[in-house]
Amino acid sequence: MALYTAEVLNSKITAVGKTAGELQSAIQDVAVQAVGYSIEHGDIRFGQKLFDVLPSGVRRASLVAFLEKHGNFAYSKDDKCFKFFKGLGEPRVFDETALMAVNWATATKETIVSSYDLEDIMSKAIKSMEKAFKEHEKSGVKIVNSQVYDFLVSARDSYNAEKYAQSEQADSLKVA
């Protein structure tokens, strides 16, 4: 495949922008109607269908947040689907005009990751495991594969020792 000319590339980018805008508008329209169905008829299937057809690159978490905030939806992470949730307090009222002004794609902040700090991830994993051990002590919840914790702690300690040794070596070179 040959490299596009600048003119062709600009044309394709414009087409993508137009298509993306049309998709965003279509999702907004359908999401608002799905909210309406959940409020007026107690029917969440349209929100579920919309969620199911969205490609992975589209902000699905934001759609979930929008549907939960404005409609009678609760997303079950265990079942990976929506459940009907009427909500607490006053019954919801469907206001199509007001909801069309609330952009579904901004219901949650978009997170763009440019790097992962594996040391930080490992520390968080160890803290989560320590929390599980404390929960085990309180409630007796069964812990399986507890040796993984020991391996991670050992790996972290070895990593920190090596990092410290390298730092000490670098400092001694600066002094000399």
N, CA, C and O of each residue as an XYZ file, in Angstrom:
704
protein
N       0.848     -1.180      0.000
C       0.000      0.000      0.000
C       0.892      1.240      0.000
O       1.810      1.352      0.812
N       0.628      2.133     -0.878
C       1.426      3.346     -0.998
C       0.941      4.400      0.002
O      -0.222      4.406      0.406
N       1.836      5.265      0.378
C       1.519      6.362      1.282
C       0.558      7.318      0.586
O       0.750      7.672     -0.578
N      -0.482      7.733      1.314
C      -1.443      8.677      0.741
C      -0.776     10.019      0.470
O       0.200     10.387      1.124
N      -1.307     10.727     -0.481
C      -0.884     12.114     -0.662
C      -1.495     12.913      0.481
O      -2.447     12.459      1.116
N      -0.959     14.094      0.746
C      -1.478     14.942      1.820
C      -2.949     15.277      1.573
O      -3.746     15.331      2.509
N      -3.297     15.498      0.321
C      -4.689     15.831     -0.030
C      -5.626     14.667      0.291
O      -6.691     14.872      0.874
N      -5.242     13.469     -0.078
C      -6.063     12.281      0.191
C      -6.172     12.058      1.703
O      -7.252     11.762      2.215
N      -5.056     12.201      2.407
C      -5.056     12.000      3.856
C      -5.959     13.023      4.550
O      -6.728     12.664      5.442
N      -5.872     14.268      4.155
C      -6.749     15.298      4.721
C      -8.215     14.983      4.454
O      -9.066     15.172      5.324
N      -8.502     14.509      3.265
C      -9.873     14.157      2.904
C     -10.391     13.009      3.780
O     -11.528     13.038      4.249
N      -9.547     12.011      3.990
C      -9.939     10.870      4.824
C     -10.140     11.289      6.282
O     -11.067     10.819      6.942
N      -9.282     12.163      6.780
C      -9.424     12.653      8.156
C     -10.729     13.422      8.310
O     -11.422     13.273      9.317
N     -11.068     14.239      7.327
C     -12.338     14.965      7.350
C     -13.511     13.994      7.369
O     -14.484     14.207      8.092
N     -13.424     12.931      6.579
C     -14.490     11.921      6.542
C     -14.622     11.203      7.888
O     -15.732     10.938      8.349
N     -13.485     10.890      8.511
C     -13.517     10.246      9.825
C     -14.177     11.171     10.840
O     -15.013     10.733     11.630
N     -13.808     12.435     10.821
C     -14.412     13.411     11.743
C     -15.915     13.513     11.559
O     -16.664     13.573     12.535
N     -16.356     13.533     10.307
C     -17.794     13.625     10.023
C     -18.506     12.363     10.507
O     -19.556     12.445     11.145
N     -17.939     11.211     10.207
C     -18.536      9.943     10.622
C     -18.552      9.822     12.136
O     -19.533      9.359     12.718
N     -17.461     10.241     12.776
C     -17.390     10.181     14.240
C     -18.451     11.079     14.865
O     -19.106     10.693     15.833
N     -18.618     12.264     14.317
C     -19.646     13.181     14.821
C     -21.041     12.606     14.657
O     -21.880     12.726     15.549
N     -21.284     11.982     13.516
C     -22.591     11.364     13.275
C     -22.821     10.202     14.250
O     -23.930     10.024     14.754
N     -21.774      9.413     14.514
C     -21.884      8.314     15.462
C     -22.179      8.839     16.868
O     -23.045      8.303     17.558
N     -21.467      9.881     17.294
C     -21.702     10.466     18.621
C     -23.143     10.944     18.746
O     -23.787     10.717     19.771
N     -23.644     11.597     17.721
C     -25.030     12.083     17.746
C     -26.030     10.940     17.793
O     -27.026     11.005     18.513
N     -25.762      9.895     17.023
C     -26.655      8.734     17.021
C     -26.664      8.051     18.386
O     -27.718      7.639     18.869
N     -25.490      7.931     19.008
C     -25.415      7.325     20.341
C     -26.172      8.181     21.341
O     -26.899      7.650     22.181
N     -26.013      9.507     21.263
C     -26.730     10.413     22.167
C     -28.232     10.209     22.039
O     -28.936     10.069     23.040
N     -28.711     10.194     20.820
C     -30.138     10.036     20.560
C     -30.662      8.712     21.123
O     -31.684      8.687     21.809
N     -29.969      7.629     20.834
C     -30.408      6.303     21.291
C     -30.272      6.182     22.806
O     -31.142      5.600     23.454
N     -29.200      6.720     23.381
C     -29.016      6.650     24.840
C     -30.131      7.391     25.563
O     -30.651      6.905     26.567
N     -30.496      8.549     25.064
C     -31.589      9.320     25.678
C     -32.896      8.544     25.572
O     -33.663      8.491     26.534
N     -33.154      7.949     24.430
C     -34.382      7.157     24.271
C     -34.365      5.921     25.178
O     -35.400      5.533     25.718
N     -33.203      5.312     25.341
C     -33.073      4.155     26.236
C     -33.375      4.565     27.678
O     -34.022      3.823     28.416
N     -32.905      5.741     28.070
C     -33.223      6.268     29.402
C     -34.738      6.435     29.526
O     -35.334      6.065     30.538
N     -35.347      6.995     28.485
C     -36.802      7.180     28.489
C     -37.550      5.869     28.657
O     -38.505      5.793     29.430
N     -37.131      4.851     27.950
C     -37.786      3.545     28.072
C     -37.617      2.965     29.473
O     -38.527      2.330     30.005
N     -36.452      3.187     30.061
C     -36.229      2.646     31.412
C     -37.119      3.343     32.436
O     -37.575      2.721     33.395
N     -37.365      4.631     32.230
C     -38.201      5.401     33.165
C     -39.689      5.172     32.900
O     -40.457      4.901     33.823
N     -40.083      5.282     31.651
C     -41.508      5.194     31.307
C     -42.060      3.775     31.322
O     -43.217      3.566     31.687
N     -41.243      2.792     30.928
C     -41.746      1.423     30.781
C     -41.006      0.399     31.639
O     -41.374     -0.776     31.649
N     -39.974      0.826     32.356
C     -39.186     -0.126     33.145
C     -38.422     -1.110     32.270
O     -38.130     -2.230     32.689
N     -38.104     -0.688     31.064
C     -37.488     -1.555     30.062
C     -36.054     -1.096     29.802
O     -35.832     -0.022     29.243
N     -35.082     -1.913     30.209
C     -33.676     -1.524     30.055
C     -32.993     -2.205     28.872
O     -31.797     -2.017     28.651
N     -33.742     -2.985     28.123
C     -33.111     -3.764     27.050
C     -32.474     -2.892     25.976
O     -31.490     -3.304     25.362
N     -33.008     -1.696     25.733
C     -32.434     -0.856     24.680
C     -31.083     -0.276     25.110
O     -30.177     -0.137     24.289
N     -30.951      0.054     26.367
C     -29.647      0.489     26.881
C     -28.631     -0.637     26.792
O     -27.472     -0.415     26.441
N     -29.072     -1.847     27.111
C     -28.189     -3.014     27.029
C     -27.773     -3.274     25.582
O     -26.604     -3.543     25.304
N     -28.735     -3.192     24.667
C     -28.415     -3.420     23.250
C     -27.425     -2.378     22.738
O     -26.492     -2.708     22.005
N     -27.628     -1.128     23.123
C     -26.705     -0.073     22.697
C     -25.309     -0.354     23.235
O     -24.326     -0.259     22.500
N     -25.220     -0.697     24.500
C     -23.924     -1.023     25.100
C     -23.261     -2.175     24.356
O     -22.065     -2.131     24.067
N     -24.036     -3.199     24.048
C     -23.494     -4.392     23.388
C     -22.960     -4.121     21.983
O     -21.998     -4.760     21.558
N     -23.569     -3.182     21.255
C     -23.136     -2.937     19.874
C     -22.001     -1.922     19.764
O     -21.414     -1.772     18.692
N     -21.682     -1.223     20.856
C     -20.607     -0.244     20.765
C     -19.270     -0.943     20.597
O     -18.981     -1.904     21.310
N     -18.452     -0.475     19.668
C     -17.120     -1.064     19.509
C     -16.249     -0.724     20.716
O     -16.533      0.228     21.444
N     -15.206     -1.492     20.923
C     -14.366     -1.328     22.110
C     -13.685      0.042     22.170
O     -13.344      0.491     23.264
N     -13.482      0.702     21.075
C     -12.831      2.011     21.087
C     -13.738      3.146     21.523
O     -13.268      4.257     21.768
N     -15.031      2.880     21.621
C     -15.990      3.907     22.022
C     -16.073      3.913     23.544
O     -15.865      2.879     24.178
N     -16.368      5.043     24.123
C     -16.345      5.227     25.572
C     -17.504      4.526     26.266
O     -18.473      5.167     26.674
N     -17.400      3.222     26.397
C     -18.461      2.422     26.992
C     -18.681      2.764     28.462
O     -19.822      2.776     28.923
N     -17.613      3.043     29.205
C     -17.750      3.390     30.628
C     -18.564      4.670     30.788
O     -19.327      4.816     31.743
N     -18.396      5.576     29.863
C     -19.162      6.822     29.916
C     -20.638      6.565     29.617
O     -21.512      7.186     30.221
N     -20.915      5.656     28.693
C     -22.309      5.299     28.422
C     -22.945      4.677     29.659
O     -24.082      5.000     30.003
N     -22.220      3.791     30.326
C     -22.726      3.167     31.552
C     -23.059      4.253     32.576
O     -24.136      4.238     33.173
N     -22.142      5.185     32.775
C     -22.357      6.257     33.751
C     -23.565      7.109     33.375
O     -24.350      7.486     34.245
N     -23.719      7.414     32.101
C     -24.851      8.215     31.632
C     -26.175      7.489     31.905
O     -27.114      8.077     32.442
N     -26.237      6.219     31.534
C     -27.471      5.457     31.723
C     -27.805      5.298     33.210
O     -28.964      5.412     33.607
N     -26.793      5.039     34.016
C     -27.029      4.882     35.458
C     -27.465      6.200     36.099
O     -28.342      6.208     36.963
N     -26.866      7.296     35.687
C     -27.177      8.593     36.296
C     -28.568      9.088     35.930
O     -29.260      9.674     36.763
N     -28.980      8.856     34.692
C     -30.217      9.459     34.218
C     -31.390      8.486     34.081
O     -32.546      8.906     34.025
N     -31.091      7.198     34.027
C     -32.161      6.218     33.843
C     -32.238      5.241     34.999
O     -31.606      5.434     36.037
N     -33.014      4.201     34.808
C     -33.186      3.163     35.832
C     -32.268      1.982     35.547
O     -32.715      0.842     35.423
N     -30.991      2.276     35.447
C     -29.979      1.284     35.100
C     -28.984      1.124     36.238
O     -28.635      2.089     36.918
N     -28.536     -0.101     36.433
C     -27.394     -0.390     37.306
C     -26.578     -1.441     36.575
O     -27.103     -2.489     36.199
N     -25.306     -1.167     36.373
C     -24.457     -2.119     35.654
C     -23.871     -3.121     36.634
O     -23.261     -2.740     37.633
N     -24.056     -4.398     36.347
C     -23.510     -5.466     37.173
C     -22.171     -5.902     36.580
O     -22.117     -6.466     35.487
N     -21.099     -5.634     37.313
C     -19.769     -6.030     36.834
C     -19.633     -7.551     36.827
O     -18.946     -8.119     35.977
N     -20.294     -8.202     37.783
C     -20.219     -9.667     37.835
C     -20.882    -10.304     36.624
O     -20.316    -11.206     36.007
N     -22.094     -9.831     36.278
C     -22.840    -10.401     35.157
C     -22.504     -9.733     33.826
O     -22.882    -10.225     32.763
N     -21.789     -8.603     33.895
C     -21.421     -7.824     32.709
C     -22.647     -7.428     31.879
O     -22.664     -7.540     30.653
N     -23.669     -6.962     32.602
C     -24.879     -6.472     31.931
C     -25.609     -5.522     32.870
O     -25.280     -5.413     34.051
N     -26.603     -4.841     32.320
C     -27.403     -3.919     33.114
C     -28.490     -4.673     33.857
O     -28.976     -5.712     33.411
N     -28.853     -4.120     34.998
C     -29.986     -4.591     35.782
C     -30.919     -3.398     35.944
O     -30.481     -2.247     35.925
N     -32.197     -3.682     36.103
C     -33.151     -2.604     36.350
C     -32.951     -2.095     37.768
O     -32.888     -2.880     38.714
N     -32.852     -0.784     37.912
C     -32.695     -0.161     39.228
C     -33.541      1.097     39.250
O     -33.244      2.075     38.564
N     -34.591      1.061     40.042
C     -35.521      2.186     40.061
C     -34.942      3.413     40.735
O     -35.399      4.527     40.482
N     -33.957      3.235     41.576
C     -33.356      4.375     42.255
C     -34.035      4.655     43.572
O     -35.080      4.088     43.889
N     -33.427      5.532     44.328
C     -33.947      5.894     45.637
C     -34.553      7.292     45.579
O     -34.159      8.111     44.748
N     -35.493      7.557     46.442
C     -36.079      8.894     46.492
C     -37.184      9.071     45.465
O     -37.897      8.128     45.123
N     -37.307     10.283     44.988
C     -38.361     10.636     44.040
C     -38.224      9.846     42.744
O     -37.111      9.610     42.274
N     -39.360      9.433     42.161
C     -39.288      8.742     40.865
C     -38.685      9.670     39.808
O     -38.885     10.885     39.833
N     -37.957      9.074     38.898
C     -37.340      9.859     37.830
C     -38.393     10.291     36.817
O     -39.386      9.602     36.587
N     -38.148     11.436     36.230
C     -39.026     11.962     35.187
C     -38.193     12.084     33.919
O     -37.081     12.610     33.946
N     -38.733     11.598     32.819
C     -38.004     11.645     31.556
C     -38.204     13.003     30.903
O     -39.331     13.393     30.596
N     -37.104     13.721     30.693
C     -37.120     15.011     30.022
C     -36.145     14.931     28.849
O     -34.948     15.178     28.995
N     -36.682     14.583     27.696
C     -35.854     14.354     26.510
C     -35.016     15.570     26.149
O     -33.828     15.440     25.854
N     -35.620     16.739     26.170
C     -34.910     17.960     25.780
C     -33.716     18.214     26.704
O     -32.619     18.522     26.239
N     -33.935     18.085     27.998
C     -32.847     18.316     28.957
C     -31.741     17.282     28.775
O     -30.560     17.623     28.829
N     -32.116     16.019     28.557
C     -31.112     14.970     28.402
C     -30.323     15.098     27.104
O     -29.140     14.758     27.065
N     -30.950     15.574     26.060
C     -30.223     15.757     24.799
C     -29.112     16.793     24.964
O     -28.143     16.788     24.205
N     -29.246     17.681     25.950
C     -28.224     18.701     26.198
C     -27.083     18.181     27.074
O     -26.071     18.862     27.248
N     -27.246     16.972     27.627
C     -26.213     16.377     28.482
C     -25.455     15.345     27.649
O     -25.995     14.284     27.336
N     -24.233     15.645     27.295
C     -23.461     14.777     26.418
C     -23.113     13.467     27.118
O     -22.451     13.468     28.155
N     -23.559     12.359     26.550
C     -23.307     11.044     27.140
C     -21.820     10.753     27.279
O     -21.404     10.076     28.220
N     -21.016     11.260     26.346
C     -19.586     10.944     26.315
C     -18.800     11.649     27.412
O     -17.627     11.342     27.619
N     -19.421     12.586     28.115
C     -18.721     13.297     29.187
C     -19.194     12.846     30.570
O     -18.882     13.493     31.570
N     -19.939     11.748     30.637
C     -20.437     11.258     31.928
C     -19.303     10.773     32.818
O     -19.430     10.798     34.042
N     -18.204     10.334     32.231
C     -16.999     10.002     32.991
C     -15.809     10.633     32.284
O     -15.831     10.886     31.079
N     -14.785     10.873     33.065
C     -13.554     11.445     32.519
C     -12.841     10.392     31.679
O     -12.718      9.236     32.085
N     -12.383     10.797     30.526
C     -11.618      9.884     29.673
C     -10.180      9.828     30.194
O      -9.553     10.859     30.437
N      -9.684      8.627     30.358
C      -8.326      8.445     30.837
C      -7.451      7.976     29.685
O      -7.683      6.923     29.092
N      -6.462      8.764     29.390
C      -5.509      8.402     28.340
C      -4.194      8.065     29.035
O      -3.592      8.911     29.696
N      -3.766      6.839     28.879
C      -2.562      6.369     29.549
C      -1.402      6.397     28.567
O      -1.478      5.826     27.479
N      -0.334      7.064     28.962
C       0.847      7.089     28.093
C       1.970      6.217     28.647
O       2.931      5.909     27.943
N       1.841      5.821     29.921
C       2.840      4.925     30.497
C       2.245      4.226     31.716
O       1.289      4.712     32.322
N       2.813      3.103     32.057
C       2.421      2.360     33.242
C       3.631      2.238     34.153
O       4.705      1.836     33.706
N       3.470      2.576     35.414
C       4.533      2.413     36.394
C       4.318      1.061     37.062
O       3.481      0.927     37.954
N       5.075      0.065     36.626
C       4.886     -1.289     37.127
C       5.227     -1.404     38.613
O       4.652     -2.231     39.321
N       6.154     -0.581     39.080
C       6.462     -0.582     40.515
C       5.229     -0.147     41.309
O       4.903     -0.739     42.338
N       4.556      0.880     40.826
C       3.337      1.365     41.480
C       2.231      0.306     41.408
O       1.519      0.085     42.388
N       2.089     -0.341     40.265
C       1.071     -1.386     40.105
C       1.348     -2.538     41.068
O       0.427     -3.073     41.684
N       2.614     -2.917     41.195
C       2.968     -4.002     42.107
C       2.674     -3.599     43.556
O       2.170     -4.411     44.332
N       2.980     -2.367     43.920
C       2.700     -1.896     45.281
C       1.210     -1.933     45.572
O       0.793     -2.327     46.661
N       0.408     -1.523     44.598
C      -1.047     -1.560     44.777
C      -1.544     -2.997     44.904
O      -2.448     -3.276     45.692
N      -0.959     -3.902     44.135
C      -1.358     -5.312     44.217
C      -1.024     -5.870     45.598
O      -1.822     -6.600     46.187
N       0.139     -5.531     46.106
C       0.535     -6.010     47.440
C      -0.410     -5.443     48.497
O      -0.828     -6.162     49.405
N      -0.747     -4.165     48.386
C      -1.685     -3.559     49.343
C      -3.052     -4.230     49.269
O      -3.687     -4.453     50.300
N      -3.508     -4.550     48.067
C      -4.797     -5.243     47.909
C      -4.754     -6.615     48.567
O      -5.713     -7.041     49.211
N      -3.633     -7.297     48.394
C      -3.490     -8.624     49.011
C      -3.473     -8.508     50.535
O      -4.071     -9.328     51.232
N      -2.785     -7.483     51.049
C      -2.758     -7.277     52.499
C      -4.164     -6.987     53.020
O      -4.536     -7.439     54.103
N      -4.931     -6.241     52.256
C      -6.327     -5.970     52.632
C      -7.126     -7.278     52.653
O      -7.945     -7.489     53.547
N      -6.891     -8.142     51.685
C      -7.580     -9.435     51.644
C      -7.228    -10.275     52.865
O      -8.090    -10.950     53.427
N      -5.957    -10.237     53.278
C      -5.554    -10.983     54.472
C      -6.268    -10.446     55.714
O      -6.705    -11.216     56.569
N      -6.381     -9.111     55.805
C      -7.095     -8.517     56.949
C      -8.566     -8.921     56.930
O      -9.143     -9.234     57.971
N      -9.170     -8.912     55.741
C     -10.567     -9.324     55.598
C     -10.724    -10.793     55.996
O     -11.716    -11.180     56.613
N      -9.738    -11.591     55.635
C      -9.743    -13.014     56.002
C      -9.755    -13.165     57.526
O     -10.482    -13.996     58.071
N      -8.944    -12.356     58.201
C      -8.883    -12.414     59.663
C     -10.221    -12.022     60.284
O     -10.642    -12.616     61.277
N     -10.896    -11.017     59.700
C     -12.170    -10.536     60.248
C     -13.319    -11.504     59.977
O     -14.081    -11.848     60.881
N     -13.434    -11.934     58.729
C     -14.634    -12.669     58.328
C     -14.406    -14.140     58.005
O     -15.359    -14.906     57.864
N     -13.156    -14.526     57.889
C     -12.887    -15.922     57.563
C     -13.002    -16.250     56.093
O     -13.032    -17.422     55.720
N     -13.069    -15.218     55.241
C     -13.119    -15.464     53.801
C     -11.866    -16.238     53.409
O     -10.760    -15.905     53.834
N     -12.048    -17.254     52.611
C     -10.950    -18.148     52.247
C      -9.935    -17.445     51.337
O     -10.307    -16.771     50.377
N      -8.673    -17.611     51.653
C      -7.575    -17.089     50.829
C      -6.977    -18.265     50.057
O      -6.594    -19.269     50.659
N      -6.896    -18.152     48.750
C      -6.269    -19.194     47.942
C      -5.039    -18.602     47.249
O      -4.993    -17.407     46.954
N      -4.063    -19.439     46.998
C      -2.820    -19.035     46.339
C      -2.085    -17.930     47.097
O      -1.556    -16.998     46.491
N      -2.058    -18.040     48.419
C      -1.431    -16.996     49.237
C       0.077    -16.885     48.988
O       0.679    -15.863     49.315
N       0.685    -17.916     48.419
C       2.121    -17.850     48.146
C       2.452    -16.789     47.096
O       3.596    -16.341     47.015
N       1.483    -16.386     46.304
C       1.703    -15.319     45.322
C       2.121    -14.043     46.044
O       2.995    -13.312     45.577
N       1.489    -13.783     47.185
C       1.841    -12.609     47.992
C       3.324    -12.663     48.380
O       4.042    -11.672     48.240
N       3.775    -13.818     48.867
C       5.168    -13.965     49.279
C       6.121    -13.719     48.109
O       7.154    -13.070     48.275
N       5.778    -14.234     46.933
C       6.625    -14.025     45.746
C       6.685    -12.545     45.362
O       7.755    -12.029     45.040
N       5.547    -11.870     45.397
C       5.536    -10.448     45.043
C       6.339     -9.614     46.043
O       7.106     -8.737     45.645
N       6.169     -9.882     47.319
C       6.919     -9.141     48.338
C       8.413     -9.390     48.167
O       9.215     -8.463     48.273
N       8.783    -10.631     47.904
C      10.194    -10.961     47.686
C      10.730    -10.244     46.442
O      11.837     -9.706     46.456
N       9.941    -10.242     45.377
C      10.356     -9.559     44.144
C      10.498     -8.059     44.382
O      11.458     -7.444     43.919
N       9.548     -7.472     45.100
C       9.619     -6.040     45.402
C      10.870     -5.727     46.223
O      11.580     -4.764     45.936
N      11.136     -6.542     47.240
C      12.293     -6.308     48.098
C      13.602     -6.444     47.316
O      14.527     -5.655     47.508
N      13.677     -7.443     46.435
C      14.880     -7.622     45.596
C      15.058     -6.433     44.657
O      16.168     -5.930     44.481
N      13.968     -5.994     44.065
C      14.011     -4.853     43.153
C      14.494     -3.604     43.894
O      15.366     -2.883     43.408
N      13.920     -3.356     45.074
C      14.310     -2.173     45.848
C      15.765     -2.236     46.280
O      16.455     -1.217     46.282
N      16.244     -3.433     46.651
C      17.645     -3.590     47.048
C      18.572     -3.289     45.868
O      19.592     -2.617     46.022
N      18.202     -3.794     44.694
C      19.025     -3.545     43.504
C      18.988     -2.064     43.123
O      20.013     -1.481     42.769
N      17.822     -1.474     43.196
C      17.674     -0.055     42.873
C      18.504      0.797     43.839
O      19.161      1.751     43.423
N      18.470      0.452     45.109
C      19.243      1.180     46.116
C      20.738      1.019     45.858
O      21.496      1.985     45.953
N      21.161     -0.204     45.532
C      22.584     -0.459     45.264
C      23.052      0.341     44.052
O      24.153      0.893     44.070
N      22.246      0.414     43.013
C      22.600      1.189     41.818
C      22.687      2.672     42.156
O      23.564      3.380     41.662
N      21.777      3.131     42.995
C      21.779      4.533     43.406
C      23.033      4.861     44.206
O      23.650      5.907     44.002
N      23.408      3.964     45.117
C      24.619      4.139     45.918
C      25.858      4.159     45.023
O      26.771      4.961     45.224
N      25.872      3.261     44.030
C      27.021      3.185     43.117
C      27.114      4.475     42.306
O      28.210      5.005     42.119
N      26.007      4.978     41.831
C      26.006      6.213     41.061
C      26.462      7.380     41.920
O      27.192      8.246     41.438
N      26.048      7.424     43.183
C      26.480      8.498     44.080
C      27.968      8.433     44.344
O      28.622      9.474     44.419
N      28.534      7.214     44.491
C      29.962      7.089     44.760
C      30.781      7.516     43.544
O      31.886      8.035     43.707
N      30.269      7.311     42.327
C      30.965      7.758     41.124
C      30.982      9.268     41.027
O      31.951      9.849     40.537
N      29.922      9.910     41.487
C      29.849     11.377     41.451
C      30.862     12.003     42.401
O      31.436     13.051     42.107
N      31.076     11.353     43.542
C      31.994     11.857     44.543
C      33.426     11.739     44.063
O      34.232     12.638     44.305
N      33.755     10.665     43.398
C      35.128     10.405     42.976
C      35.579     11.294     41.888
O      36.718     11.186     41.433
